[in-house]
Amino acid sequence: MIRNYIKTAYRSLKKSKGFTAINVLGLSVGLATCLLIVLYVADELSYDKYNKNAANIYRITENAKLNGNEASYAGSEKPILNAIKDYPEIEKTTRIIPKSNLFKTSQKFNIKKGNTNIQEKNVAFAESSLFDVFTLPMIDGSPATALSAPHSAVITESMAKKYFNNVKAVGKTLTINDTSYYKVTGVIKDIPSQSHFNYDFILSYNSIPEYQAGGWGYSGIHNYVVLKPGADIHKLEANMRSIAVKNYPPSMVQGGNYLNYELTPLLDIHLHSHSQDELSDSGNIRYVYIFSLIAVFILLIACVNFMNLSTARSSGRAKEVGVRKVLGSARKYLIAQFLTESMLLTLIAFVIAIVLAFMAIPLFNEVAAKHLSLGFNTFAWLLPALVIALLIGLLAGFYPAFFLSSFKPIEVLKGKLVAGFKGGYLRSFLVVFQFSISIFLIIGTIVIYNQLNYIHNKSLGFDRSQVMVIKNVNVLGNQAATFKQEIKQMPGVVDATMSSYLPTGEERNITGMFPQLPLDIKQDVLSEFWPVDEDYLNTMGIKLIAGRNFSRAMATDSSGLIVNEAFVKRFGFKDPLNKPIYRNSIGLQTFHIIGVMKDFNFSSLRDEIKPVALIYNESRGAVSARVKVADIGSFIATMKDKWKGFSPNQEFAYSFMDQDFDATYRSEERIGELFIAFSTLAIFIACLGLFGLAAYAAEQRNKEIGIRKVLGASISGIVALLSTEFIKLVFIAILIASPLAWYAMNKWLQDFAYRINIQWWVIALAGVVAVLIAFVTISFQSVKAALANPVDSLKSGE
């Protein structure tokens, strides 16, 4: 019986080649797209799950509010972990301190390989208990003692091969910054990319001088705890808050100010936590939801196509059903036959979808910045995917099977069955549903594109074009200033500055500043505090709106500050020049404001511009040069030669500021590109269905078209006749989708402090695009029908 079903289904699909091609193409593209989205979503949801105790691991996150400044920090203080580690709820604890939290300014991490120093960024200090908390398999060495001794290091397999050409590297020595020596005591497997931290070098925590590890008020340590099953998390959080209250001045935890601790589940860090000082770039659960919905929408559109086309061609199969019923075929067998056709078609589409996904995944990985794979060693997904595909076939074929098998044989054979597109209310609803989704995605695509375009073209308060940033200048030591001066004299260099702190850089330094004495915590304002030289403003293209720039000739400028407009506004100064500013850092420091600069964006446009204070002091992290040359390649080569003259054993590392800026928003760009790609595919699949429906509508009105042509109807009139019904449905879809899309995209834009407003023309443009897409799709078949010889249609059978 099943064999006959399959054979009959194959013959039916082969007979209707157009129907089969449209459905197979739509389903295969839809399934391939969904497979890629599912891989993306699964990857995002898999972060940190490689840890055996993942469900019980928590990070201590610090939430603070001080004088209206609210912030959440991924790090917390050293004493808080000491205070709670013996609580009965806690099983294990460990600490990680990223290298960047210890060496805030010019100190870099350079490892000697032969005669060359190579800068490494993925470096952290950790306690020996790290391997008790996180699952980091060790290839060489003992995890119990690997980080026990000072100046010991655990490195990854890749780094062992890079520096020692062998994973058996225990006992080898790492030379760091030409002054420190660390003994390799362990080699671990490369940390999975689905981890909220990914370090290549893990150094012993007790190698850090005690004062650098911090006390109350220093939140640069990432503290982790493993809780016992059934532990009362809320009770533990309350205890931690009470500890903070006891150890901080009352003014910091009263009067609207607070310092709260919370336990962030390890599995929530990547997608749900957006605290400052995260150990890696976080994802966003909102995008996981969005792409999951798009995957569902694409599958629904593909299923809707199948249902629409199957019911639309009902007239072509009505006599088949009638004859089968007259010959004694039961309805259940007809249903089984039509479902078999649906499943066979879906199976064919599934095979093609796998091939399409294999072909598309390299490009998808490039756009999404992922390392997803459909390799044969990961075919665990194949069976579930096949089951889902067959369920889709069952779902898509369910209504057509019951619809077609319900025809009454007498009415069919007498020709009383109403054929054609008319009366297809469900079909009309499904077309509206398809295009509502498509219009929603079109509006979303336009808004995302406009926001990204706004980001790239917004005046940021500084000029990022043609600024070359030479990194690792700290290795030059006392020659750094000479190097900068020689760069300034190079042909094509407009100006140059030396500072670690750049608008597009990674280095940041937040400090508390006060307007008067005695220091009152209620007047504390958190501000960026950047050491720069006298060439900084000119090189960065930052404008002064009051006062003056730093000057070598002014000895008092060592205590001078140039502040931004946000700083002035935060302190409430009407006339900020010469106002005293105080800072309590290793003793009381007194400054005075000598200039006010225009606000500039130095972080994501999601954030409001924060107060910034520039201090006239040396910072050797990087030299930035504003250049104006015709041949940038030749200039880079000259700059490299200049660098080698100063530091022949140090690699030449550079970037351009506009590229660094783009990298800040690369995540949004990737999301935008994926959204546009998926939206395009969804619209393409919807158009395939509309194309098929238009073809059947034209076929079913074949005689009507012939008669109208004989009676003098024009081609344009016939095209309008055949298109009007579909275009009406698209207009209904516009009315449904527009308010929903406007609301959803406004919610998305709320993430940005600086954003576009959704203009009326966006909705209008999306509607026009949808109508044009529908009209072009329909017109192909309509024009074909209108141009056909009416004699042929009138001479045909019924």
Secondary structure, DSSP 8 states (H G I E B T S, - for coil): -HHHHHHHHHHHHHH-HHHHHHHHHHHHHHHHHHHHHHHHHHHHHTTTTTSTTGGGEEEEEEEEEETTEEEEES-B-HHHHHHHTTSTTEEEEEEEEEGGGT--SS---EEEETTEEEE---EEEE-TTHHHHS---EEEE-TTTTTTSTTEEEEEHHHHHHHHSSS--TT-EEEETTTEEEEEEEEE----SSSS---SEEEEGGGS-GGGG--TT---BEEEEEE-TT--HHHHHHHHHHHHHHHS-GGGSSTT-EEEEEEEEGGGHHHH---BT-SS----HHHHHHHHHHHHHHHHHHHHHHHHHHHHTHHHHHHHHHHHHHTT--HHHHHHHHHHHHHHHHHHHHHHHHHHHHHHHHHHHHHHT------GGGGGGHHHHHHHHHHHHHHHHHHHHHHHTT--HHHHHTT-S--SSTT-HHHHHHHHHHHHHHHHHHHHHHHHHHHHHHHHHS--SS--TTEEEEE-GGGGGGGHHHHHHHHHTSTTEEEEEE-S--TTSS---EEEEBSSSS--GGG-EEEEEEEE-TTHHHHHT--EEEE----TT-GGGGGEEEEEHHHHHHHT-SS-TT-EEEEESSSEEEEEEEEEE-----S-TTS----EEEEE----SEEEEEE--S-HHHHHHHHHHHHHHH-TTB---EEEHHHHHHHHTHHHHHHHHHHHHHHHHHHHHHHHHHHHHHHHHHHHTHHHHHHHHHTT--HHHHHHHHHHHHHHHHHHHHHHHHHHHHHHHHHHHTT-SS-----HHHHHHHHHHHHHHHHHHHHHHHHHHHHS-HHHHHHS--
